[in-house]
Amino acid sequence: MDKIQKILDKLTKKKRKQIMEIWQKITDNDVANLKPKKLTGFNNYYRVRIGKIRLVFKTENNKNILINIDYRKDVYKNL
């Protein structure tokens, strides 16, 4: 089981649904209204904030690829 699936399994249904909707927007390149922030020290890496949870994705060839979903304290450790 991958790390993203473990995090999603720990969340409530409401929060999981919210994250899945945002994940879909990220993969569809519809991130303008999500207010992504560029991560310093990384090329083409961005994050979207949902409360204490962060979704980190990178842009490659005009496609967004989800890298990690985790709580704020742990999400940046393994980038």
mmCIF file of the N, C-alpha and C atoms, coordinates in Angstrom:
data_MODEL
# 
_entry.id   MODEL 
# 
loop_
_atom_site.group_PDB 
_atom_site.id 
_atom_site.type_symbol 
_atom_site.label_atom_id 
_atom_site.label_alt_id 
_atom_site.label_comp_id 
_atom_site.label_asym_id 
_atom_site.label_entity_id 
_atom_site.label_seq_id 
_atom_site.pdbx_PDB_ins_code 
_atom_site.Cartn_x 
_atom_site.Cartn_y 
_atom_site.Cartn_z 
_atom_site.occupancy 
_atom_site.B_iso_or_equiv 
_atom_site.pdbx_formal_charge 
_atom_site.auth_seq_id 
_atom_site.auth_comp_id 
_atom_site.auth_asym_id 
_atom_site.auth_atom_id 
_atom_site.pdbx_PDB_model_num 
ATOM 1   N N  . MET A 1 1  ? 0.853   -1.182 0.000   1.00 0.00 ? 1  MET A N  1 
ATOM 2   C CA . MET A 1 1  ? 0.000   0.000  0.000   1.00 0.00 ? 1  MET A CA 1 
ATOM 3   C C  . MET A 1 1  ? 0.891   1.234  0.000   1.00 0.00 ? 1  MET A C  1 
ATOM 4   N N  . ASP A 1 2  ? 0.605   2.169  -0.877  1.00 0.00 ? 2  ASP A N  1 
ATOM 5   C CA . ASP A 1 2  ? 1.448   3.353  -0.950  1.00 0.00 ? 2  ASP A CA 1 
ATOM 6   C C  . ASP A 1 2  ? 1.085   4.379  0.121   1.00 0.00 ? 2  ASP A C  1 
ATOM 7   N N  . LYS A 1 3  ? 1.966   5.324  0.297   1.00 0.00 ? 3  LYS A N  1 
ATOM 8   C CA . LYS A 1 3  ? 1.840   6.316  1.363   1.00 0.00 ? 3  LYS A CA 1 
ATOM 9   C C  . LYS A 1 3  ? 0.590   7.193  1.216   1.00 0.00 ? 3  LYS A C  1 
ATOM 10  N N  . ILE A 1 4  ? 0.261   7.561  -0.009  1.00 0.00 ? 4  ILE A N  1 
ATOM 11  C CA . ILE A 1 4  ? -0.914  8.406  -0.227  1.00 0.00 ? 4  ILE A CA 1 
ATOM 12  C C  . ILE A 1 4  ? -2.186  7.674  0.190   1.00 0.00 ? 4  ILE A C  1 
ATOM 13  N N  . GLN A 1 5  ? -2.282  6.402  -0.143  1.00 0.00 ? 5  GLN A N  1 
ATOM 14  C CA . GLN A 1 5  ? -3.461  5.626  0.217   1.00 0.00 ? 5  GLN A CA 1 
ATOM 15  C C  . GLN A 1 5  ? -3.579  5.480  1.732   1.00 0.00 ? 5  GLN A C  1 
ATOM 16  N N  . LYS A 1 6  ? -2.466  5.330  2.437   1.00 0.00 ? 6  LYS A N  1 
ATOM 17  C CA . LYS A 1 6  ? -2.489  5.231  3.904   1.00 0.00 ? 6  LYS A CA 1 
ATOM 18  C C  . LYS A 1 6  ? -3.047  6.499  4.532   1.00 0.00 ? 6  LYS A C  1 
ATOM 19  N N  . ILE A 1 7  ? -2.617  7.637  4.026   1.00 0.00 ? 7  ILE A N  1 
ATOM 20  C CA . ILE A 1 7  ? -3.112  8.907  4.553   1.00 0.00 ? 7  ILE A CA 1 
ATOM 21  C C  . ILE A 1 7  ? -4.600  9.049  4.284   1.00 0.00 ? 7  ILE A C  1 
ATOM 22  N N  . LEU A 1 8  ? -5.031  8.712  3.076   1.00 0.00 ? 8  LEU A N  1 
ATOM 23  C CA . LEU A 1 8  ? -6.456  8.825  2.735   1.00 0.00 ? 8  LEU A CA 1 
ATOM 24  C C  . LEU A 1 8  ? -7.312  7.899  3.598   1.00 0.00 ? 8  LEU A C  1 
ATOM 25  N N  . ASP A 1 9  ? -6.807  6.726  3.929   1.00 0.00 ? 9  ASP A N  1 
ATOM 26  C CA . ASP A 1 9  ? -7.561  5.790  4.754   1.00 0.00 ? 9  ASP A CA 1 
ATOM 27  C C  . ASP A 1 9  ? -7.766  6.300  6.174   1.00 0.00 ? 9  ASP A C  1 
ATOM 28  N N  . LYS A 1 10 ? -6.878  7.129  6.664   1.00 0.00 ? 10 LYS A N  1 
ATOM 29  C CA . LYS A 1 10 ? -6.967  7.649  8.029   1.00 0.00 ? 10 LYS A CA 1 
ATOM 30  C C  . LYS A 1 10 ? -7.964  8.802  8.166   1.00 0.00 ? 10 LYS A C  1 
ATOM 31  N N  . LEU A 1 11 ? -8.346  9.393  7.043   1.00 0.00 ? 11 LEU A N  1 
ATOM 32  C CA . LEU A 1 11 ? -9.198  10.579 7.075   1.00 0.00 ? 11 LEU A CA 1 
ATOM 33  C C  . LEU A 1 11 ? -10.676 10.219 7.146   1.00 0.00 ? 11 LEU A C  1 
ATOM 34  N N  . THR A 1 12 ? -11.472 11.208 7.545   1.00 0.00 ? 12 THR A N  1 
ATOM 35  C CA . THR A 1 12 ? -12.918 11.028 7.545   1.00 0.00 ? 12 THR A CA 1 
ATOM 36  C C  . THR A 1 12 ? -13.428 11.044 6.105   1.00 0.00 ? 12 THR A C  1 
ATOM 37  N N  . LYS A 1 13 ? -14.641 10.549 5.895   1.00 0.00 ? 13 LYS A N  1 
ATOM 38  C CA . LYS A 1 13 ? -15.206 10.509 4.550   1.00 0.00 ? 13 LYS A CA 1 
ATOM 39  C C  . LYS A 1 13 ? -15.319 11.902 3.946   1.00 0.00 ? 13 LYS A C  1 
ATOM 40  N N  . LYS A 1 14 ? -15.720 12.856 4.762   1.00 0.00 ? 14 LYS A N  1 
ATOM 41  C CA . LYS A 1 14 ? -15.892 14.225 4.279   1.00 0.00 ? 14 LYS A CA 1 
ATOM 42  C C  . LYS A 1 14 ? -14.564 14.809 3.810   1.00 0.00 ? 14 LYS A C  1 
ATOM 43  N N  . LYS A 1 15 ? -13.523 14.652 4.609   1.00 0.00 ? 15 LYS A N  1 
ATOM 44  C CA . LYS A 1 15 ? -12.205 15.187 4.264   1.00 0.00 ? 15 LYS A CA 1 
ATOM 45  C C  . LYS A 1 15 ? -11.616 14.434 3.067   1.00 0.00 ? 15 LYS A C  1 
ATOM 46  N N  . ARG A 1 16 ? -11.830 13.117 3.010   1.00 0.00 ? 16 ARG A N  1 
ATOM 47  C CA . ARG A 1 16 ? -11.341 12.302 1.892   1.00 0.00 ? 16 ARG A CA 1 
ATOM 48  C C  . ARG A 1 16 ? -12.007 12.749 0.581   1.00 0.00 ? 16 ARG A C  1 
ATOM 49  N N  . LYS A 1 17 ? -13.306 13.012 0.627   1.00 0.00 ? 17 LYS A N  1 
ATOM 50  C CA . LYS A 1 17 ? -14.024 13.459 -0.566  1.00 0.00 ? 17 LYS A CA 1 
ATOM 51  C C  . LYS A 1 17 ? -13.492 14.813 -1.026  1.00 0.00 ? 17 LYS A C  1 
ATOM 52  N N  . GLN A 1 18 ? -13.252 15.695 -0.075  1.00 0.00 ? 18 GLN A N  1 
ATOM 53  C CA . GLN A 1 18 ? -12.727 17.024 -0.384  1.00 0.00 ? 18 GLN A CA 1 
ATOM 54  C C  . GLN A 1 18 ? -11.348 16.910 -1.051  1.00 0.00 ? 18 GLN A C  1 
ATOM 55  N N  . ILE A 1 19 ? -10.493 16.050 -0.524  1.00 0.00 ? 19 ILE A N  1 
ATOM 56  C CA . ILE A 1 19 ? -9.154  15.871 -1.083  1.00 0.00 ? 19 ILE A CA 1 
ATOM 57  C C  . ILE A 1 19 ? -9.224  15.248 -2.468  1.00 0.00 ? 19 ILE A C  1 
ATOM 58  N N  . MET A 1 20 ? -10.107 14.286 -2.658  1.00 0.00 ? 20 MET A N  1 
ATOM 59  C CA . MET A 1 20 ? -10.237 13.641 -3.966  1.00 0.00 ? 20 MET A CA 1 
ATOM 60  C C  . MET A 1 20 ? -10.713 14.630 -5.029  1.00 0.00 ? 20 MET A C  1 
ATOM 61  N N  . GLU A 1 21 ? -11.602 15.551 -4.654  1.00 0.00 ? 21 GLU A N  1 
ATOM 62  C CA . GLU A 1 21 ? -12.056 16.583 -5.586  1.00 0.00 ? 21 GLU A CA 1 
ATOM 63  C C  . GLU A 1 21 ? -10.909 17.512 -5.975  1.00 0.00 ? 21 GLU A C  1 
ATOM 64  N N  . ILE A 1 22 ? -10.105 17.887 -5.007  1.00 0.00 ? 22 ILE A N  1 
ATOM 65  C CA . ILE A 1 22 ? -8.966  18.762 -5.288  1.00 0.00 ? 22 ILE A CA 1 
ATOM 66  C C  . ILE A 1 22 ? -7.915  18.017 -6.102  1.00 0.00 ? 22 ILE A C  1 
ATOM 67  N N  . TRP A 1 23 ? -7.705  16.751 -5.803  1.00 0.00 ? 23 TRP A N  1 
ATOM 68  C CA . TRP A 1 23 ? -6.774  15.920 -6.558  1.00 0.00 ? 23 TRP A CA 1 
ATOM 69  C C  . TRP A 1 23 ? -7.202  15.871 -8.029  1.00 0.00 ? 23 TRP A C  1 
ATOM 70  N N  . GLN A 1 24 ? -8.485  15.732 -8.268  1.00 0.00 ? 24 GLN A N  1 
ATOM 71  C CA . GLN A 1 24 ? -9.002  15.700 -9.637  1.00 0.00 ? 24 GLN A CA 1 
ATOM 72  C C  . GLN A 1 24 ? -8.751  17.028 -10.340 1.00 0.00 ? 24 GLN A C  1 
ATOM 73  N N  . LYS A 1 25 ? -8.939  18.141 -9.628  1.00 0.00 ? 25 LYS A N  1 
ATOM 74  C CA . LYS A 1 25 ? -8.675  19.452 -10.214 1.00 0.00 ? 25 LYS A CA 1 
ATOM 75  C C  . LYS A 1 25 ? -7.200  19.609 -10.561 1.00 0.00 ? 25 LYS A C  1 
ATOM 76  N N  . ILE A 1 26 ? -6.327  19.091 -9.691  1.00 0.00 ? 26 ILE A N  1 
ATOM 77  C CA . ILE A 1 26 ? -4.888  19.172 -9.942  1.00 0.00 ? 26 ILE A CA 1 
ATOM 78  C C  . ILE A 1 26 ? -4.530  18.384 -11.204 1.00 0.00 ? 26 ILE A C  1 
ATOM 79  N N  . THR A 1 27 ? -5.050  17.184 -11.338 1.00 0.00 ? 27 THR A N  1 
ATOM 80  C CA . THR A 1 27 ? -4.721  16.377 -12.517 1.00 0.00 ? 27 THR A CA 1 
ATOM 81  C C  . THR A 1 27 ? -5.351  16.933 -13.794 1.00 0.00 ? 27 THR A C  1 
ATOM 82  N N  . ASP A 1 28 ? -6.447  17.693 -13.671 1.00 0.00 ? 28 ASP A N  1 
ATOM 83  C CA . ASP A 1 28 ? -7.082  18.317 -14.831 1.00 0.00 ? 28 ASP A CA 1 
ATOM 84  C C  . ASP A 1 28 ? -6.505  19.696 -15.154 1.00 0.00 ? 28 ASP A C  1 
ATOM 85  N N  . ASN A 1 29 ? -5.439  20.108 -14.466 1.00 0.00 ? 29 ASN A N  1 
ATOM 86  C CA . ASN A 1 29 ? -4.793  21.413 -14.634 1.00 0.00 ? 29 ASN A CA 1 
ATOM 87  C C  . ASN A 1 29 ? -5.745  22.577 -14.362 1.00 0.00 ? 29 ASN A C  1 
ATOM 88  N N  . ASP A 1 30 ? -6.651  22.403 -13.433 1.00 0.00 ? 30 ASP A N  1 
ATOM 89  C CA . ASP A 1 30 ? -7.599  23.453 -13.046 1.00 0.00 ? 30 ASP A CA 1 
ATOM 90  C C  . ASP A 1 30 ? -7.243  23.932 -11.635 1.00 0.00 ? 30 ASP A C  1 
ATOM 91  N N  . VAL A 1 31 ? -6.024  24.483 -11.487 1.00 0.00 ? 31 VAL A N  1 
ATOM 92  C CA . VAL A 1 31 ? -5.532  24.842 -10.159 1.00 0.00 ? 31 VAL A CA 1 
ATOM 93  C C  . VAL A 1 31 ? -5.571  26.327 -9.861  1.00 0.00 ? 31 VAL A C  1 
ATOM 94  N N  . ALA A 1 32 ? -6.036  27.135 -10.781 1.00 0.00 ? 32 ALA A N  1 
ATOM 95  C CA . ALA A 1 32 ? -6.013  28.588 -10.592 1.00 0.00 ? 32 ALA A CA 1 
ATOM 96  C C  . ALA A 1 32 ? -6.801  29.017 -9.362  1.00 0.00 ? 32 ALA A C  1 
ATOM 97  N N  . ASN A 1 33 ? -7.964  28.429 -9.121  1.00 0.00 ? 33 ASN A N  1 
ATOM 98  C CA . ASN A 1 33 ? -8.779  28.830 -7.975  1.00 0.00 ? 33 ASN A CA 1 
ATOM 99  C C  . ASN A 1 33 ? -8.388  28.104 -6.686  1.00 0.00 ? 33 ASN A C  1 
ATOM 100 N N  . LEU A 1 34 ? -7.419  27.186 -6.740  1.00 0.00 ? 34 LEU A N  1 
ATOM 101 C CA . LEU A 1 34 ? -6.957  26.485 -5.536  1.00 0.00 ? 34 LEU A CA 1 
ATOM 102 C C  . LEU A 1 34 ? -5.858  27.251 -4.808  1.00 0.00 ? 34 LEU A C  1 
ATOM 103 N N  . LYS A 1 35 ? -5.351  28.290 -5.423  1.00 0.00 ? 35 LYS A N  1 
ATOM 104 C CA . LYS A 1 35 ? -4.286  29.119 -4.863  1.00 0.00 ? 35 LYS A CA 1 
ATOM 105 C C  . LYS A 1 35 ? -3.047  28.299 -4.513  1.00 0.00 ? 35 LYS A C  1 
ATOM 106 N N  . PRO A 1 36 ? -2.438  27.635 -5.485  1.00 0.00 ? 36 PRO A N  1 
ATOM 107 C CA . PRO A 1 36 ? -1.225  26.865 -5.185  1.00 0.00 ? 36 PRO A CA 1 
ATOM 108 C C  . PRO A 1 36 ? -0.061  27.798 -4.888  1.00 0.00 ? 36 PRO A C  1 
ATOM 109 N N  . LYS A 1 37 ? 0.831   27.347 -4.019  1.00 0.00 ? 37 LYS A N  1 
ATOM 110 C CA . LYS A 1 37 ? 2.028   28.120 -3.701  1.00 0.00 ? 37 LYS A CA 1 
ATOM 111 C C  . LYS A 1 37 ? 3.241   27.343 -4.183  1.00 0.00 ? 37 LYS A C  1 
ATOM 112 N N  . LYS A 1 38 ? 4.173   28.048 -4.773  1.00 0.00 ? 38 LYS A N  1 
ATOM 113 C CA . LYS A 1 38 ? 5.398   27.429 -5.244  1.00 0.00 ? 38 LYS A CA 1 
ATOM 114 C C  . LYS A 1 38 ? 6.291   27.137 -4.044  1.00 0.00 ? 38 LYS A C  1 
ATOM 115 N N  . LEU A 1 39 ? 6.875   25.937 -4.019  1.00 0.00 ? 39 LEU A N  1 
ATOM 116 C CA . LEU A 1 39 ? 7.775   25.572 -2.933  1.00 0.00 ? 39 LEU A CA 1 
ATOM 117 C C  . LEU A 1 39 ? 9.158   26.138 -3.225  1.00 0.00 ? 39 LEU A C  1 
ATOM 118 N N  . THR A 1 40 ? 9.739   26.800 -2.250  1.00 0.00 ? 40 THR A N  1 
ATOM 119 C CA . THR A 1 40 ? 11.068  27.363 -2.442  1.00 0.00 ? 40 THR A CA 1 
ATOM 120 C C  . THR A 1 40 ? 12.098  26.250 -2.441  1.00 0.00 ? 40 THR A C  1 
ATOM 121 N N  . GLY A 1 41 ? 13.084  26.397 -3.286  1.00 0.00 ? 41 GLY A N  1 
ATOM 122 C CA . GLY A 1 41 ? 14.144  25.408 -3.374  1.00 0.00 ? 41 GLY A CA 1 
ATOM 123 C C  . GLY A 1 41 ? 13.846  24.271 -4.326  1.00 0.00 ? 41 GLY A C  1 
ATOM 124 N N  . PHE A 1 42 ? 12.687  24.255 -4.931  1.00 0.00 ? 42 PHE A N  1 
ATOM 125 C CA . PHE A 1 42 ? 12.306  23.202 -5.871  1.00 0.00 ? 42 PHE A CA 1 
ATOM 126 C C  . PHE A 1 42 ? 11.815  23.852 -7.168  1.00 0.00 ? 42 PHE A C  1 
ATOM 127 N N  . ASN A 1 43 ? 12.189  23.269 -8.279  1.00 0.00 ? 43 ASN A N  1 
ATOM 128 C CA . ASN A 1 43 ? 11.671  23.741 -9.568  1.00 0.00 ? 43 ASN A CA 1 
ATOM 129 C C  . ASN A 1 43 ? 10.357  23.034 -9.851  1.00 0.00 ? 43 ASN A C  1 
ATOM 130 N N  . ASN A 1 44 ? 9.336   23.816 -10.168 1.00 0.00 ? 44 ASN A N  1 
ATOM 131 C CA . ASN A 1 44 ? 8.035   23.296 -10.591 1.00 0.00 ? 44 ASN A CA 1 
ATOM 132 C C  . ASN A 1 44 ? 7.314   22.472 -9.534  1.00 0.00 ? 44 ASN A C  1 
ATOM 133 N N  . TYR A 1 45 ? 7.584   22.673 -8.258  1.00 0.00 ? 45 TYR A N  1 
ATOM 134 C CA . TYR A 1 45 ? 6.855   21.998 -7.187  1.00 0.00 ? 45 TYR A CA 1 
ATOM 135 C C  . TYR A 1 45 ? 5.927   23.008 -6.526  1.00 0.00 ? 45 TYR A C  1 
ATOM 136 N N  . TYR A 1 46 ? 4.680   22.592 -6.293  1.00 0.00 ? 46 TYR A N  1 
ATOM 137 C CA . TYR A 1 46 ? 3.673   23.466 -5.698  1.00 0.00 ? 46 TYR A CA 1 
ATOM 138 C C  . TYR A 1 46 ? 2.934   22.712 -4.607  1.00 0.00 ? 46 TYR A C  1 
ATOM 139 N N  . ARG A 1 47 ? 2.249   23.469 -3.764  1.00 0.00 ? 47 ARG A N  1 
ATOM 140 C CA . ARG A 1 47 ? 1.432   22.838 -2.736  1.00 0.00 ? 47 ARG A CA 1 
ATOM 141 C C  . ARG A 1 47 ? 0.083   23.525 -2.659  1.00 0.00 ? 47 ARG A C  1 
ATOM 142 N N  . VAL A 1 48 ? -0.928  22.735 -2.293  1.00 0.00 ? 48 VAL A N  1 
ATOM 143 C CA . VAL A 1 48 ? -2.269  23.240 -2.048  1.00 0.00 ? 48 VAL A CA 1 
ATOM 144 C C  . VAL A 1 48 ? -2.604  22.888 -0.612  1.00 0.00 ? 48 VAL A C  1 
ATOM 145 N N  . ARG A 1 49 ? -3.132  23.840 0.115   1.00 0.00 ? 49 ARG A N  1 
ATOM 146 C CA . ARG A 1 49 ? -3.428  23.670 1.528   1.00 0.00 ? 49 ARG A CA 1 
ATOM 147 C C  . ARG A 1 49 ? -4.907  23.381 1.729   1.00 0.00 ? 49 ARG A C  1 
ATOM 148 N N  . ILE A 1 50 ? -5.182  22.355 2.553   1.00 0.00 ? 50 ILE A N  1 
ATOM 149 C CA . ILE A 1 50 ? -6.548  22.028 2.973   1.00 0.00 ? 50 ILE A CA 1 
ATOM 150 C C  . ILE A 1 50 ? -6.488  21.836 4.485   1.00 0.00 ? 50 ILE A C  1 
ATOM 151 N N  . GLY A 1 51 ? -6.679  22.897 5.222   1.00 0.00 ? 51 GLY A N  1 
ATOM 152 C CA . GLY A 1 51 ? -6.552  22.803 6.672   1.00 0.00 ? 51 GLY A CA 1 
ATOM 153 C C  . GLY A 1 51 ? -5.129  22.446 7.051   1.00 0.00 ? 51 GLY A C  1 
ATOM 154 N N  . LYS A 1 52 ? -4.952  21.343 7.774   1.00 0.00 ? 52 LYS A N  1 
ATOM 155 C CA . LYS A 1 52 ? -3.625  20.886 8.175   1.00 0.00 ? 52 LYS A CA 1 
ATOM 156 C C  . LYS A 1 52 ? -2.993  19.942 7.157   1.00 0.00 ? 52 LYS A C  1 
ATOM 157 N N  . ILE A 1 53 ? -3.725  19.616 6.116   1.00 0.00 ? 53 ILE A N  1 
ATOM 158 C CA . ILE A 1 53 ? -3.229  18.679 5.107   1.00 0.00 ? 53 ILE A CA 1 
ATOM 159 C C  . ILE A 1 53 ? -2.718  19.452 3.903   1.00 0.00 ? 53 ILE A C  1 
ATOM 160 N N  . ARG A 1 54 ? -1.601  18.971 3.331   1.00 0.00 ? 54 ARG A N  1 
ATOM 161 C CA . ARG A 1 54 ? -1.014  19.596 2.153   1.00 0.00 ? 54 ARG A CA 1 
ATOM 162 C C  . ARG A 1 54 ? -0.953  18.576 1.016   1.00 0.00 ? 54 ARG A C  1 
ATOM 163 N N  . LEU A 1 55 ? -1.267  19.021 -0.185  1.00 0.00 ? 55 LEU A N  1 
ATOM 164 C CA . LEU A 1 55 ? -1.115  18.228 -1.394  1.00 0.00 ? 55 LEU A CA 1 
ATOM 165 C C  . LEU A 1 55 ? 0.039   18.843 -2.169  1.00 0.00 ? 55 LEU A C  1 
ATOM 166 N N  . VAL A 1 56 ? 1.084   18.089 -2.390  1.00 0.00 ? 56 VAL A N  1 
ATOM 167 C CA . VAL A 1 56 ? 2.256   18.574 -3.111  1.00 0.00 ? 56 VAL A CA 1 
ATOM 168 C C  . VAL A 1 56 ? 2.231   17.955 -4.505  1.00 0.00 ? 56 VAL A C  1 
ATOM 169 N N  . PHE A 1 57 ? 2.386   18.791 -5.504  1.00 0.00 ? 57 PHE A N  1 
ATOM 170 C CA . PHE A 1 57 ? 2.421   18.301 -6.871  1.00 0.00 ? 57 PHE A CA 1 
ATOM 171 C C  . PHE A 1 57 ? 3.486   19.029 -7.655  1.00 0.00 ? 57 PHE A C  1 
ATOM 172 N N  . LYS A 1 58 ? 3.896   18.424 -8.767  1.00 0.00 ? 58 LYS A N  1 
ATOM 173 C CA . LYS A 1 58 ? 4.869   19.075 -9.634  1.00 0.00 ? 58 LYS A CA 1 
ATOM 174 C C  . LYS A 1 58 ? 4.278   19.207 -11.025 1.00 0.00 ? 58 LYS A C  1 
ATOM 175 N N  . THR A 1 59 ? 4.751   20.210 -11.752 1.00 0.00 ? 59 THR A N  1 
ATOM 176 C CA . THR A 1 59 ? 4.320   20.460 -13.108 1.00 0.00 ? 59 THR A CA 1 
ATOM 177 C C  . THR A 1 59 ? 5.413   19.992 -14.043 1.00 0.00 ? 59 THR A C  1 
ATOM 178 N N  . GLU A 1 60 ? 5.047   19.121 -14.976 1.00 0.00 ? 60 GLU A N  1 
ATOM 179 C CA . GLU A 1 60 ? 6.008   18.557 -15.911 1.00 0.00 ? 60 GLU A CA 1 
ATOM 180 C C  . GLU A 1 60 ? 5.339   18.419 -17.268 1.00 0.00 ? 60 GLU A C  1 
ATOM 181 N N  . ASN A 1 61 ? 5.860   19.085 -18.281 1.00 0.00 ? 61 ASN A N  1 
ATOM 182 C CA . ASN A 1 61 ? 5.289   19.052 -19.631 1.00 0.00 ? 61 ASN A CA 1 
ATOM 183 C C  . ASN A 1 61 ? 3.813   19.428 -19.638 1.00 0.00 ? 61 ASN A C  1 
ATOM 184 N N  . ASN A 1 62 ? 3.473   20.492 -18.931 1.00 0.00 ? 62 ASN A N  1 
ATOM 185 C CA . ASN A 1 62 ? 2.096   20.986 -18.819 1.00 0.00 ? 62 ASN A CA 1 
ATOM 186 C C  . ASN A 1 62 ? 1.136   19.975 -18.210 1.00 0.00 ? 62 ASN A C  1 
ATOM 187 N N  . LYS A 1 63 ? 1.647   19.052 -17.432 1.00 0.00 ? 63 LYS A N  1 
ATOM 188 C CA . LYS A 1 63 ? 0.827   18.095 -16.684 1.00 0.00 ? 63 LYS A CA 1 
ATOM 189 C C  . LYS A 1 63 ? 1.191   18.221 -15.215 1.00 0.00 ? 63 LYS A C  1 
ATOM 190 N N  . ASN A 1 64 ? 0.197   18.080 -14.362 1.00 0.00 ? 64 ASN A N  1 
ATOM 191 C CA . ASN A 1 64 ? 0.436   18.108 -12.923 1.00 0.00 ? 64 ASN A CA 1 
ATOM 192 C C  . ASN A 1 64 ? 0.464   16.677 -12.409 1.00 0.00 ? 64 ASN A C  1 
ATOM 193 N N  . ILE A 1 65 ? 1.486   16.369 -11.605 1.00 0.00 ? 65 ILE A N  1 
ATOM 194 C CA . ILE A 1 65 ? 1.665   15.036 -11.048 1.00 0.00 ? 65 ILE A CA 1 
ATOM 195 C C  . ILE A 1 65 ? 1.671   15.154 -9.527  1.00 0.00 ? 65 ILE A C  1 
ATOM 196 N N  . LEU A 1 66 ? 0.757   14.456 -8.867  1.00 0.00 ? 66 LEU A N  1 
ATOM 197 C CA . LEU A 1 66 ? 0.689   14.484 -7.415  1.00 0.00 ? 66 LEU A CA 1 
ATOM 198 C C  . LEU A 1 66 ? 1.884   13.739 -6.837  1.00 0.00 ? 66 LEU A C  1 
ATOM 199 N N  . ILE A 1 67 ? 2.588   14.376 -5.914  1.00 0.00 ? 67 ILE A N  1 
ATOM 200 C CA . ILE A 1 67 ? 3.783   13.797 -5.311  1.00 0.00 ? 67 ILE A CA 1 
ATOM 201 C C  . ILE A 1 67 ? 3.481   13.231 -3.929  1.00 0.00 ? 67 ILE A C  1 
ATOM 202 N N  . ASN A 1 68 ? 2.767   14.014 -3.105  1.00 0.00 ? 68 ASN A N  1 
ATOM 203 C CA . ASN A 1 68 ? 2.564   13.600 -1.722  1.00 0.00 ? 68 ASN A CA 1 
ATOM 204 C C  . ASN A 1 68 ? 1.324   14.275 -1.141  1.00 0.00 ? 68 ASN A C  1 
ATOM 205 N N  . ILE A 1 69 ? 0.663   13.552 -0.248  1.00 0.00 ? 69 ILE A N  1 
ATOM 206 C CA . ILE A 1 69 ? -0.424  14.083 0.573   1.00 0.00 ? 69 ILE A CA 1 
ATOM 207 C C  . ILE A 1 69 ? -0.073  13.710 2.003   1.00 0.00 ? 69 ILE A C  1 
ATOM 208 N N  . ASP A 1 70 ? -0.032  14.702 2.869   1.00 0.00 ? 70 ASP A N  1 
ATOM 209 C CA . ASP A 1 70 ? 0.277   14.399 4.267   1.00 0.00 ? 70 ASP A CA 1 
ATOM 210 C C  . ASP A 1 70 ? -0.051  15.619 5.115   1.00 0.00 ? 70 ASP A C  1 
ATOM 211 N N  . TYR A 1 71 ? 0.068   15.447 6.413   1.00 0.00 ? 71 TYR A N  1 
ATOM 212 C CA . TYR A 1 71 ? -0.124  16.557 7.329   1.00 0.00 ? 71 TYR A CA 1 
ATOM 213 C C  . TYR A 1 71 ? 1.047   17.518 7.218   1.00 0.00 ? 71 TYR A C  1 
ATOM 214 N N  . ARG A 1 72 ? 0.812   18.747 7.596   1.00 0.00 ? 72 ARG A N  1 
ATOM 215 C CA . ARG A 1 72 ? 1.786   19.828 7.442   1.00 0.00 ? 72 ARG A CA 1 
ATOM 216 C C  . ARG A 1 72 ? 3.149   19.476 8.016   1.00 0.00 ? 72 ARG A C  1 
ATOM 217 N N  . LYS A 1 73 ? 3.176   18.831 9.150   1.00 0.00 ? 73 LYS A N  1 
ATOM 218 C CA . LYS A 1 73 ? 4.456   18.559 9.817   1.00 0.00 ? 73 LYS A CA 1 
ATOM 219 C C  . LYS A 1 73 ? 5.303   17.516 9.096   1.00 0.00 ? 73 LYS A C  1 
ATOM 220 N N  . ASP A 1 74 ? 4.693   16.657 8.278   1.00 0.00 ? 74 ASP A N  1 
ATOM 221 C CA . ASP A 1 74 ? 5.423   15.551 7.657   1.00 0.00 ? 74 ASP A CA 1 
ATOM 222 C C  . ASP A 1 74 ? 5.547   15.623 6.141   1.00 0.00 ? 74 ASP A C  1 
ATOM 223 N N  . VAL A 1 75 ? 4.796   16.473 5.488   1.00 0.00 ? 75 VAL A N  1 
ATOM 224 C CA . VAL A 1 75 ? 4.700   16.432 4.038   1.00 0.00 ? 75 VAL A CA 1 
ATOM 225 C C  . VAL A 1 75 ? 6.001   16.793 3.340   1.00 0.00 ? 75 VAL A C  1 
ATOM 226 N N  . TYR A 1 76 ? 6.815   17.662 3.902   1.00 0.00 ? 76 TYR A N  1 
ATOM 227 C CA . TYR A 1 76 ? 8.003   18.142 3.220   1.00 0.00 ? 76 TYR A CA 1 
ATOM 228 C C  . TYR A 1 76 ? 9.242   17.313 3.517   1.00 0.00 ? 76 TYR A C  1 
ATOM 229 N N  . LYS A 1 77 ? 9.169   16.339 4.390   1.00 0.00 ? 77 LYS A N  1 
ATOM 230 C CA . LYS A 1 77 ? 10.338  15.569 4.811   1.00 0.00 ? 77 LYS A CA 1 
ATOM 231 C C  . LYS A 1 77 ? 10.940  14.706 3.697   1.00 0.00 ? 77 LYS A C  1 
ATOM 232 N N  . ASN A 1 78 ? 10.114  14.129 2.844   1.00 0.00 ? 78 ASN A N  1 
ATOM 233 C CA . ASN A 1 78 ? 10.614  13.171 1.858   1.00 0.00 ? 78 ASN A CA 1 
ATOM 234 C C  . ASN A 1 78 ? 10.510  13.658 0.420   1.00 0.00 ? 78 ASN A C  1 
ATOM 235 N N  . LEU A 1 79 ? 10.676  14.951 0.197   1.00 0.00 ? 79 LEU A N  1 
ATOM 236 C CA . LEU A 1 79 ? 10.598  15.468 -1.168  1.00 0.00 ? 79 LEU A CA 1 
ATOM 237 C C  . LEU A 1 79 ? 11.918  15.372 -1.867  1.00 0.00 ? 79 LEU A C  1 
# 
